[in-house]
Amino acid sequence: MEDPKQLERIIEGALFAASEPLTVDQLLELFVEEPKPEKASIRAVLQTLEDSYKERGIELKDLASGFQFQVKADLSKWIRRLWEERPARYSRALMETLALIAYRQPITRGEIEEIRGVSVSSPMMKTLMDRGWARIVGHKDVPGKPGLYATTKKFLDYFGLKSLDELPPLAEIRDLDKMSESLGTQLELMDKDLEATASQSVESVTENEDIIESDAEDIVASDAEEIVERDAEEIIEDDGK
Protein backbone atom coordinates (compact mmCIF):
# COMPACT_ATOMS: atom_id res chain seq x y z
CA MET A 1 0.00 0.00 0.00
CA GLU A 2 1.88 3.01 -1.29
CA ASP A 3 -0.78 5.67 -0.75
CA PRO A 4 -0.67 6.75 2.94
CA LYS A 5 -4.00 8.56 2.70
CA GLN A 6 -5.74 5.51 1.25
CA LEU A 7 -4.20 3.35 3.97
CA GLU A 8 -5.62 5.70 6.59
CA ARG A 9 -9.07 5.60 4.97
CA ILE A 10 -9.08 1.80 4.87
CA ILE A 11 -8.05 1.43 8.51
CA GLU A 12 -10.53 4.08 9.65
CA GLY A 13 -13.36 2.39 7.75
CA ALA A 14 -12.45 -1.04 9.11
CA LEU A 15 -12.41 0.21 12.70
CA PHE A 16 -15.84 1.79 12.28
CA ALA A 17 -17.29 -1.32 10.64
CA ALA A 18 -15.87 -3.82 13.14
CA SER A 19 -18.08 -4.89 16.03
CA GLU A 20 -15.04 -5.75 18.16
CA PRO A 21 -11.58 -4.26 18.73
CA LEU A 22 -9.04 -4.97 15.98
CA THR A 23 -5.37 -5.72 16.50
CA VAL A 24 -2.56 -4.58 14.21
CA ASP A 25 -2.28 -8.13 12.84
CA GLN A 26 -6.01 -8.21 12.05
CA LEU A 27 -5.71 -4.90 10.21
CA LEU A 28 -2.83 -6.30 8.17
CA GLU A 29 -5.10 -9.17 7.06
CA LEU A 30 -7.22 -6.63 5.19
CA PHE A 31 -4.55 -6.45 2.53
CA VAL A 32 -4.55 -9.68 0.53
CA GLU A 33 -4.16 -8.75 -3.13
CA GLU A 34 -1.96 -5.68 -2.69
CA PRO A 35 1.40 -5.59 -0.87
CA LYS A 36 0.87 -5.52 2.88
CA PRO A 37 1.99 -2.38 4.67
CA GLU A 38 4.53 -2.60 7.44
CA LYS A 39 3.33 -2.90 11.02
CA ALA A 40 5.05 0.40 11.70
CA SER A 41 2.89 2.02 9.02
CA ILE A 42 -0.28 0.61 10.59
CA ARG A 43 0.73 1.91 14.01
CA ALA A 44 1.56 5.31 12.55
CA VAL A 45 -1.93 5.50 11.01
CA LEU A 46 -3.52 4.49 14.31
CA GLN A 47 -1.62 7.28 16.04
CA THR A 48 -2.74 9.75 13.37
CA LEU A 49 -6.37 8.70 13.80
CA GLU A 50 -6.08 8.97 17.58
CA ASP A 51 -4.78 12.53 17.23
CA SER A 52 -7.42 13.44 14.64
CA TYR A 53 -10.32 12.49 16.91
CA LYS A 54 -9.06 14.14 20.10
CA GLU A 55 -11.49 17.05 19.78
CA ARG A 56 -14.41 15.01 18.48
CA GLY A 57 -17.28 13.19 20.19
CA ILE A 58 -15.63 9.83 19.63
CA GLU A 59 -12.10 8.62 20.20
CA LEU A 60 -9.86 5.77 19.13
CA LYS A 61 -9.08 3.63 22.17
CA ASP A 62 -6.23 1.16 22.56
CA LEU A 63 -7.97 -1.62 24.49
CA ALA A 64 -6.90 -5.00 25.83
CA SER A 65 -8.00 -6.80 22.64
CA GLY A 66 -7.09 -4.13 20.08
CA PHE A 67 -8.19 -0.74 18.79
CA GLN A 68 -11.79 0.48 18.72
CA PHE A 69 -13.72 3.72 18.26
CA GLN A 70 -15.83 4.69 21.28
CA VAL A 71 -18.02 7.55 22.43
CA LYS A 72 -16.06 9.74 24.83
CA ALA A 73 -16.81 9.10 28.48
CA ASP A 74 -17.53 12.76 29.27
CA LEU A 75 -20.54 12.61 26.93
CA SER A 76 -22.26 9.81 28.85
CA LYS A 77 -24.58 12.33 30.56
CA TRP A 78 -26.22 13.05 27.20
CA ILE A 79 -25.73 9.74 25.41
CA ARG A 80 -27.44 7.73 28.15
CA ARG A 81 -30.62 9.77 27.59
CA LEU A 82 -31.14 7.82 24.40
CA TRP A 83 -32.21 4.94 26.64
CA GLU A 84 -33.28 6.70 29.84
CA GLU A 85 -36.79 5.21 29.70
CA ARG A 86 -35.43 1.68 29.89
CA PRO A 87 -35.13 0.41 33.48
CA ALA A 88 -31.70 -0.56 34.76
CA ARG A 89 -30.93 -4.20 34.12
CA TYR A 90 -28.15 -4.72 36.64
CA SER A 91 -28.65 -4.86 40.37
CA ARG A 92 -26.42 -3.16 42.90
CA ALA A 93 -25.46 -6.62 44.15
CA LEU A 94 -24.17 -7.68 40.74
CA MET A 95 -22.24 -4.44 40.26
CA GLU A 96 -20.66 -4.73 43.71
CA THR A 97 -19.65 -8.32 42.98
CA LEU A 98 -18.12 -7.36 39.62
CA ALA A 99 -16.25 -4.45 41.23
CA LEU A 100 -14.84 -6.70 43.96
CA ILE A 101 -13.63 -9.20 41.39
CA ALA A 102 -11.98 -6.39 39.41
CA TYR A 103 -10.18 -4.89 42.41
CA ARG A 104 -9.45 -7.96 44.54
CA GLN A 105 -8.78 -10.62 41.90
CA PRO A 106 -8.19 -13.47 42.10
CA ILE A 107 -10.94 -13.85 44.67
CA THR A 108 -13.21 -16.68 45.78
CA ARG A 109 -16.96 -16.51 46.05
CA GLY A 110 -16.66 -16.98 49.81
CA GLU A 111 -14.32 -13.98 50.07
CA ILE A 112 -16.78 -11.86 48.09
CA GLU A 113 -19.54 -12.91 50.48
CA GLU A 114 -17.37 -12.09 53.48
CA ILE A 115 -16.65 -8.57 52.19
CA ARG A 116 -20.24 -7.84 51.17
CA GLY A 117 -21.74 -9.46 54.23
CA VAL A 118 -24.37 -11.34 52.22
CA SER A 119 -24.47 -14.46 50.11
CA VAL A 120 -23.70 -14.34 46.41
CA SER A 121 -26.21 -16.28 44.32
CA SER A 122 -25.15 -18.81 41.72
CA PRO A 123 -27.25 -17.12 38.98
CA MET A 124 -25.36 -13.86 39.62
CA MET A 125 -21.97 -15.52 39.15
CA LYS A 126 -23.30 -17.32 36.08
CA THR A 127 -24.42 -13.99 34.62
CA LEU A 128 -20.94 -12.51 35.02
CA MET A 129 -19.37 -15.57 33.40
CA ASP A 130 -21.94 -15.80 30.60
CA ARG A 131 -21.29 -12.14 29.76
CA GLY A 132 -17.60 -12.93 29.55
CA TRP A 133 -16.63 -10.43 32.25
CA ALA A 134 -15.35 -12.97 34.78
CA ARG A 135 -13.86 -16.44 34.69
CA ILE A 136 -12.32 -19.03 37.02
CA VAL A 137 -8.53 -18.83 36.77
CA GLY A 138 -7.66 -21.46 39.35
CA HIS A 139 -8.59 -22.92 42.72
CA LYS A 140 -7.52 -21.80 46.17
CA ASP A 141 -5.44 -24.32 48.09
CA VAL A 142 -7.86 -24.69 50.99
CA PRO A 143 -10.44 -27.36 51.87
CA GLY A 144 -13.05 -27.56 49.14
CA LYS A 145 -10.71 -26.00 46.54
CA PRO A 146 -13.03 -23.02 45.80
CA GLY A 147 -12.70 -21.37 42.42
CA LEU A 148 -10.72 -18.14 42.06
CA TYR A 149 -12.49 -15.50 39.97
CA ALA A 150 -10.82 -12.84 37.83
CA THR A 151 -11.88 -10.43 35.11
CA THR A 152 -11.23 -11.01 31.41
CA LYS A 153 -10.05 -9.10 28.35
CA LYS A 154 -13.69 -8.78 27.41
CA PHE A 155 -14.31 -6.95 30.69
CA LEU A 156 -11.47 -4.53 29.89
CA ASP A 157 -12.76 -3.97 26.35
CA TYR A 158 -16.31 -3.27 27.49
CA PHE A 159 -15.19 -0.71 30.04
CA GLY A 160 -12.71 1.01 27.75
CA LEU A 161 -9.54 -0.17 29.48
CA LYS A 162 -6.19 -1.31 28.14
CA SER A 163 -5.23 -3.03 31.40
CA LEU A 164 -6.30 -3.29 35.04
CA ASP A 165 -3.78 -0.58 35.83
CA GLU A 166 -6.24 1.90 34.29
CA LEU A 167 -8.93 1.18 36.89
CA PRO A 168 -9.49 4.19 39.16
CA PRO A 169 -7.43 3.88 42.36
CA LEU A 170 -9.51 2.64 45.28
CA ALA A 171 -8.58 5.79 47.14
CA GLU A 172 -10.56 7.77 44.55
CA ILE A 173 -13.67 5.64 45.01
CA ARG A 174 -15.49 6.52 48.22
CA ASP A 175 -18.10 3.80 47.92
CA LEU A 176 -19.41 1.10 45.62
CA ASP A 177 -22.20 3.38 44.40
CA LYS A 178 -19.70 5.51 42.52
CA MET A 179 -18.02 2.42 41.10
CA SER A 180 -21.38 0.98 40.05
CA GLU A 181 -22.36 4.23 38.32
CA SER A 182 -19.19 4.20 36.24
CA LEU A 183 -19.57 0.55 35.23
CA GLY A 184 -23.33 0.90 34.76
CA THR A 185 -23.00 3.53 32.03
CA GLN A 186 -21.10 1.12 29.80
CA LEU A 187 -23.49 -1.73 30.63
CA GLU A 188 -26.47 0.35 29.48
CA LEU A 189 -24.80 1.07 26.13
CA MET A 190 -24.02 -2.62 25.61
CA ASP A 191 -27.52 -3.76 26.47
CA LYS A 192 -29.02 -1.64 23.67
CA ASP A 193 -27.47 -4.01 21.12
CA LEU A 194 -28.60 -7.05 23.15
CA GLU A 195 -32.18 -5.74 23.23
CA ALA A 196 -32.18 -5.20 19.47
CA THR A 197 -30.94 -8.75 18.90
CA ALA A 198 -33.55 -10.17 21.25
CA SER A 199 -36.30 -8.16 19.55
CA GLN A 200 -35.27 -9.49 16.14
CA SER A 201 -35.31 -13.05 17.53
CA VAL A 202 -38.81 -12.61 18.94
CA GLU A 203 -40.07 -11.19 15.63
CA SER A 204 -38.53 -14.13 13.79
CA VAL A 205 -40.16 -16.66 16.13
CA THR A 206 -43.51 -14.87 15.82
CA GLU A 207 -43.31 -14.93 12.03
CA ASN A 208 -42.51 -18.65 12.08
CA GLU A 209 -45.43 -19.32 14.42
CA ASP A 210 -47.77 -17.40 12.08
CA ILE A 211 -46.55 -19.44 9.11
CA ILE A 212 -46.97 -22.72 11.01
CA GLU A 213 -50.45 -21.71 12.18
CA SER A 214 -51.43 -20.70 8.65
CA ASP A 215 -50.15 -23.99 7.23
CA ALA A 216 -52.01 -25.92 9.92
CA GLU A 217 -55.25 -24.13 9.06
CA ASP A 218 -54.76 -24.94 5.37
CA ILE A 219 -54.16 -28.61 6.19
CA VAL A 220 -57.26 -28.79 8.39
CA ALA A 221 -59.37 -27.07 5.72
CA SER A 222 -58.02 -29.42 3.08
CA ASP A 223 -58.76 -32.48 5.20
CA ALA A 224 -62.29 -31.19 5.87
CA GLU A 225 -62.93 -30.73 2.15
CA GLU A 226 -61.75 -34.28 1.43
CA ILE A 227 -64.05 -35.70 4.14
CA VAL A 228 -67.06 -33.77 2.81
CA GLU A 229 -66.31 -34.84 -0.75
CA ARG A 230 -65.92 -38.52 0.27
CA ASP A 231 -69.19 -38.47 2.25
CA ALA A 232 -70.99 -36.90 -0.71
CA GLU A 233 -69.73 -39.65 -3.03
CA GLU A 234 -70.89 -42.35 -0.62
CA ILE A 235 -74.36 -40.75 -0.39
CA ILE A 236 -74.62 -40.67 -4.18
CA GLU A 237 -73.62 -44.32 -4.41
CA ASP A 238 -76.21 -45.32 -1.80
CA ASP A 239 -78.95 -43.39 -3.64
CA GLY A 240 -77.97 -45.15 -6.85
CA LYS A 241 -78.45 -48.51 -5.20
N, C-alpha and C positions, 0 to 999 in steps of 0.2 A: 504494500500500500504506500504509494509515493506521495499522494496528496494528503497533507496533514489535516486540512480542513474537512475533507471527506471522511477521514479516519475519526475525527471528532464527532461528526454528524452520525456516523454509524454506531459508535459507542454510546452516544447520548440517546439515540433511538432505542437501542437494545436495552439500556437501563430503564427507560420508561416503559417498555413493553413487558419486561420480565416481571413475574409475580413474586420472585424471590431474589435475594442478593446474588450478584454475579462476581466470581473471582476473576483475576487477571487471566488465568488459564482458560476459563469458560469464554471470556471475551475473545481470546485468540482463536477459539474454535469457530468463530463466525467467519473466518477467512479460510475458505477451502480452495476455491479456484485461483484466487490471486495470491501472490507472495504474502506470507504472514508477516505482520509488523513485529518488531522487537518488543520484548516485555517492557523495556525501558520507555518505548514510545507509548505503549498503552498506559503506563503509570503517569507519564507526562500529560497525556490527555485527561486522565482522571483528575490530576491536580488542577489543570486548566478549568475543567468543569466545576470543580469544587470552588475555585476562586470566582468563577462567573456567576454562581448562584448565591454568593454570600449575602447579597442585598435583596434577594427575592423571597417569596413565600415558601419556597421549598429549598432543600439543601441536599447535597450528595454526601451520604454518610458511609464511612468505612466501618462496617460491622464485623461481627465475629465470623460470618459465613461469606463475606464479600462486600461489594459496593451496592448501594441502593438509594434512590431518591426518596425523601420523606418530607412531610409537612413539618415546618419548624415548630419546635415545642412551645415557643412563646405565643403561637397563634391558637393554641388549644382552647382558650377561652371562647373564641368565635367558632372554630371548627366543630367543637362538640355540640353546638346548637343545632347542627344539621340533624342530630338524633336525640335532642333533649326530651322528646316526648316518650321515648322508649325507656322503660324502667331498667334500672341497673340489674345486670345479670349475675354479678359476683358478690357474694356475701363478705362481710367484714372478716369472718372466720377464715374464709379461703384466702383472702388477701394477706391476713396476718401470717397464715401458714406459709404462703409463698415467700413473703418477706423474710421470715425466719430461716427458710431454706437458703435463700440468697445470701444472707449475712452470716449464717452460722454453719454453712456446709463444710464437710459432710455432717449430717445430723440425723438422728433416728427419730422415728415417730414418737417414741416415749419421751425423748428430750424436748420435742416440740410441745407435747402435752404438759410436761413439767413447767416449761416457760409460760405457756398460755394459761395454765391452771384449769384447763378443761380437756376433755377427750377430743381426739381428732378422728372423724368418721372415715371409714374405708372409701365411701363414694367420693369424698373430698380429695383424698390422695389419688384416687383413680382419675378424677377430673384433671388434676395437675399433670399426671403422667400421660393421659390421653391427648391433652393439648400439646404435649411435647416440651413442657416447661421444666419438668423435673424427671429424674430417673434414679434408679438404685445403682450406686457405683461400687458397692461392696457390702460387707457385713461386719458389724462391730464384734470384737472378740470378747463377748460376754455370754452368759447363759442365754440360750434362745437364739443367738446369732441374729439380732434384729438388723433389718436393712438400713443402709446409710443413704440418705437422699441428698442429691445435689442438683443444681440447675444445669441447663443444657445450652448449646449454641443457639438453639431456637429461641430460648428465653432471652438471650442477649440480643438477637436480631429483632425480636418483637418490641423490646424496650429501647431500641436505638443505641445499643452499647457495643463497643469493640471487645471489651473484656470486663471482668468483675471489678477491676481497679477503677472503673468509671462510675461505679455505684456511689451515690452520695455518702460521705462519711457518716457514721452513726451519730457522731457528735452534732451533726447538722439536722438530725431528725429527732424532734422532741417526742413524738409519739407515733404509733402505728397508723393513726389516721392520716397523717401527712404522707407517709409512705404509701398507704393504700390509694390516696388521691392521685399520686404520681403514676402508679402502676395502672390504676383504673382508667385513666384517660386513654392509654394505649389499648387496653382491653376493649373499650367501647368502639374504637376505630376498627379493630379486628373483627368484632362481632357483626358489623354491618355486612361484611362479605359473607359471613357464615349464615346470616339471616336470608340474604339473597339466594344463596345456594339451597337452603332449606325450602324457601318459597317455590323455587323452580322445581324441586323434587316433588313437593305436594301437588303442584299444578300438573306435573307429568303423571303422577299416580291417579289424580282425579280424571284426567283425560282417558287413561287406560281403563279406569272403572266405567266411564261413560260408554266407551267402545264395547267393553265386555257386556254391559247391560243391554246395549242396543242389539248386539249380536244374539244375546239370549232371547230377547223379545222376538227377533226375526225367526229364530229356530222354533220357539213356541208357536208363533203364528203359522209357520209352515207346517208343523206337525198337526195343528188344529185343522188346517185346510185339508190335509191328507185324510184325517179321520172322517171329516164331514163328507168328503168325496167318496171314500170307501163305503160309508154307511148308505149314501145315496145309491150307489151301484147295487148294493145288496137288496135295498128296498125295491129297486126296479126289477131285479131278477126274481124276487118273491112275487111281485105283481104279475110277472110274465108267466109264472107257474100257475 
